[in-house]
């Protein structure tokens, strides 16, 4: 209350009331000019009081509306985040539409890389999906550009992926052009160059630079015809002189951020006859 009387508005109000009091006393004498002035001031005061009352009402209304707007903005932000998540997932799924259309038996699950083991020589990583999403050990991990690796361990909400650069990777493979078969596996010598090896090929194999290597489907871990990479060089092993081809994946394994897990496909887990 003390703060109110110290304000400019309070001082004006007190001065006005003092004038009204003087005019009221003088008005008792019957002077018509004084009566008119008294009427003018009291009418103005009523208007000011009404405006002050209305102003207080507007303030409360605006305060209430402001709180409602804040809540609406918060709700819209949440909806926008949800929309961005859905849009991002749809965008990722769209990249695999052609793959799914050509292979209706594929069950695909988009996932994102959430962690990398910097001490791991073959660039394994962890994705944000696990058993609760239907992922199992040995499920293939790919992108639209080809094979990335496979799931080697899994819990309810995440999975660890062994990459195509690792010697633990053993994929039956075939040269798309010549039809010659072998095994694609990682190598400590090649991994830092984002390269892997097409091994167990015949000494007289006609594989050459530029040939595309795809999965054969043998072994039941990978379906046939997934791209593994392109031959960049033909070499011979220093220890046994065995011929092998250097393969460059079409994806930078060390930098990949979004992948797809093939949780199911035709003949999954079946070993084809004629496998080496």
C-alpha positions in Angstrom: 0.0 0.0 0.0 2.8 2.4 0.8 4.3 1.7 -2.6 1.0 2.6 -4.2 0.9 6.1 -2.6 4.4 6.8 -3.8 3.5 6.3 -7.4 2.8 9.2 -9.9 -0.8 7.9 -10.5 -1.6 7.9 -6.8 -0.3 11.5 -6.4 -2.5 12.7 -9.4 -5.5 10.9 -7.9 -5.0 12.5 -4.5 -4.6 16.0 -6.1 -7.7 15.4 -8.1 -9.7 14.4 -5.0 -8.4 17.5 -3.2 -9.7 19.7 -6.1 -13.1 17.9 -6.0 -13.3 18.5 -2.3 -12.7 22.2 -2.7 -15.2 22.5 -5.5 -17.7 20.6 -3.5 -17.4 23.1 -0.7 -17.6 26.0 -3.1 -20.5 24.4 -4.9 -22.5 24.5 -1.8 -22.7 28.3 -2.3 -24.8 27.7 -5.5 -22.2 29.2 -8.0 -23.2 27.6 -11.4 -19.6 27.8 -12.7 -18.3 25.8 -9.8 -21.1 23.3 -10.2 -20.2 22.8 -13.9 -16.5 22.3 -13.1 -17.4 19.9 -10.3 -19.5 17.8 -12.7 -16.8 17.8 -15.4 -14.1 16.6 -13.0 -16.3 13.9 -11.3 -17.3 12.6 -14.7 -13.6 12.5 -15.8 -12.7 10.7 -12.6 -15.3 8.1 -13.2 -13.9 7.5 -16.7 -10.4 7.2 -15.3 -11.5 4.8 -12.6 -13.4 2.7 -15.3 -10.3 2.7 -17.5 -8.1 1.7 -14.6 -10.5 -1.1 -13.8 -10.7 -2.2 -17.4 -6.9 -1.9 -17.6 -6.6 -4.3 -14.7 -9.0 -6.7 -16.4 -7.0 -6.5 -19.7 -3.8 -7.3 -17.8 -5.3 -10.4 -16.2 -6.7 -11.5 -19.6 -3.4 -10.9 -21.4 -1.6 -12.8 -18.7 -3.9 -15.7 -19.1 -3.7 -15.6 -22.9 0.1 -15.4 -22.6 0.3 -18.5 -20.5 -2.0 -20.3 -23.0 0.2 -19.2 -25.9 3.3 -20.4 -24.0 1.7 -23.9 -23.6 0.6 -23.9 -27.2 4.2 -23.1 -28.4 5.6 -25.9 -26.2 3.0 -28.3 -27.7 3.9 -27.2 -31.2 7.6 -27.6 -30.5 6.9 -31.2 -29.3 4.9 -31.9 -32.4 7.6 -30.4 -34.6 10.2 -32.7 -33.1 7.9 -35.7 -33.6 7.3 -34.5 -37.2 11.1 -34.2 -37.8 11.6 -37.7 -36.4 8.9 -39.2 -38.7 10.2 -37.2 -41.7 13.7 -38.4 -41.1 12.6 -42.0 -40.8 10.4 -41.8 -43.9 13.4 -40.3 -45.8 15.6 -43.2 -44.7 12.9 -45.7 -45.6 12.4 -44.1 -49.0 16.0 -44.8 -49.9 15.3 -48.5 -49.5 12.0 -48.5 -51.3 13.5 -49.9 -54.5 15.3 -52.6 -52.5 12.1 -53.6 -50.7 10.1 -53.5 -54.0 12.6 -55.8 -55.7 12.8 -58.1 -52.6 9.4 -58.2 -50.9 10.6 -60.9 -48.6 13.0 -58.4 -46.9 12.1 -57.1 -43.5 14.1 -53.9 -43.0 14.6 -51.8 -39.9 16.3 -48.4 -40.1 18.8 -47.6 -37.4 21.3 -44.9 -36.5 24.9 -45.2 -35.3 25.0 -43.9 -31.7 28.5 -44.9 -30.6 31.9 -46.0 -32.1 34.7 -47.8 -30.4 37.7 -45.7 -31.1 40.0 -48.4 -29.9 38.6 -51.0 -32.2 40.8 -51.6 -35.2 38.0 -52.5 -37.6 35.6 -49.7 -36.9 32.8 -51.5 -35.2 29.9 -49.4 -34.0 26.7 -49.5 -32.0 23.2 -48.8 -33.4 20.1 -47.6 -31.6 17.9 -50.7 -32.0 17.9 -54.1 -30.4 15.8 -57.2 -29.7 12.8 -55.1 -28.8 12.8 -54.0 -32.5 13.2 -57.6 -33.8 17.0 -57.6 -34.3 19.0 -60.8 -33.8 22.7 -61.8 -33.8 24.1 -62.2 -37.4 21.4 -60.0 -39.0 23.0 -58.3 -42.0 23.6 -54.5 -41.8 23.5 -52.5 -45.0 22.9 -49.1 -46.6 21.6 -48.2 -50.0 25.2 -48.5 -51.2 25.8 -52.1 -50.0 26.8 -54.3 -47.1 28.2 -52.7 -44.0 28.6 -55.7 -41.8 26.5 -57.8 -39.4 25.1 -57.7 -35.8 27.5 -59.5 -33.5 25.8 -58.8 -30.1 22.5 -57.3 -29.1 20.4 -56.2 -26.1 16.9 -54.8 -25.8 17.7 -51.3 -27.1 21.0 -51.4 -29.0 23.2 -53.7 -31.1 26.9 -53.9 -31.9 27.9 -54.2 -35.5 31.0 -55.9 -36.9 32.0 -54.2 -40.1 33.0 -55.6 -43.5 36.5 -54.4 -42.7 36.9 -57.0 -39.9 38.5 -60.5 -40.4 35.4 -61.8 -38.4 33.4 -60.9 -41.5 33.1 -63.9 -43.8 30.6 -63.4 -46.7 30.2 -65.8 -49.6 30.8 -63.6 -52.7 30.7 -63.7 -56.4 32.1 -61.5 -59.2 29.0 -60.1 -60.9 30.7 -60.1 -64.3 32.7 -63.3 -64.4 30.6 -65.4 -62.0 33.7 -66.5 -60.1 33.2 -67.1 -56.4 35.2 -66.6 -53.2 35.0 -65.1 -49.7 35.0 -61.4 -48.8 36.7 -60.9 -45.5 38.5 -58.0 -43.6 42.2 -57.5 -43.3 44.3 -55.6 -40.8 46.5 -54.4 -43.7 43.5 -53.0 -45.6 41.0 -51.8 -43.0 42.5 -48.3 -42.5 42.2 -47.7 -46.2 38.5 -48.6 -46.1 39.3 -51.7 -48.1 38.5 -55.4 -47.7 39.6 -58.5 -49.6 38.0 -61.0 -52.0 39.8 -64.2 -51.1 39.7 -68.0 -51.9 39.5 -67.3 -55.6 41.1 -69.6 -58.2 44.6 -68.8 -59.3 43.3 -68.6 -62.9 40.3 -66.5 -62.0 39.6 -63.7 -64.5 38.6 -61.2 -62.0 39.9 -57.7 -62.7 39.8 -54.1 -61.6 36.4 -52.5 -61.8 34.4 -55.7 -61.3 31.5 -55.5 -58.9 31.5 -58.1 -56.1 28.1 -59.1 -54.6 27.0 -61.6 -52.0 26.4 -65.2 -53.2 23.7 -66.1 -50.6 25.8 -69.1 -49.5 25.9 -69.5 -45.8 22.5 -68.1 -45.0 23.7 -64.9 -43.3 23.3 -62.6 -46.3 20.8 -62.8 -49.1 22.2 -63.0 -52.6 23.1 -60.0 -54.7 23.9 -57.4 -52.0 26.7 -55.2 -53.1 30.0 -55.7 -51.3 32.2 -53.4 -53.3 34.4 -52.9 -56.4 37.7 -54.5 -57.2 40.5 -51.9 -57.1 43.6 -54.1 -57.2 44.7 -57.7 -57.7 47.4 -58.9 -55.3 49.1 -62.1 -54.1 49.5 -63.1 -50.4 53.1 -62.7 -49.1 52.9 -66.0 -47.2 51.3 -68.4 -49.6 51.2 -66.5 -52.8 47.5 -67.0 -53.0 45.7 -64.6 -55.3 43.2 -62.1 -53.9 41.4 -59.0 -55.0 41.3 -55.7 -53.0 37.7 -54.5 -52.6 36.5 -51.0 -52.0 33.0 -50.8 -50.4 30.7 -48.2 -51.9 30.2 -46.8 -48.4 32.8 -45.1 -46.1 32.5 -47.6 -43.3 34.3 -45.3 -40.9 31.8 -42.5 -41.4 28.5 -44.1 -41.9 25.7 -42.7 -39.7 22.5 -44.4 -40.8 22.0 -48.1 -41.7 19.3 -50.7 -42.2 19.2 -54.1 -40.5 17.7 -57.0 -42.5 15.8 -58.7 -39.8 14.4 -61.4 -42.1 14.6 -62.6 -45.7 13.9 -65.7 -47.8 16.2 -68.6 -46.9 17.7 -66.8 -43.9 19.9 -69.2 -41.9 19.9 -71.8 -44.7 23.2 -73.0 -46.1 23.0 -73.5 -49.8 24.2 -76.8 -51.3 27.5 -76.4 -53.0 29.0 -74.0 -50.5 32.7 -74.3 -50.1 
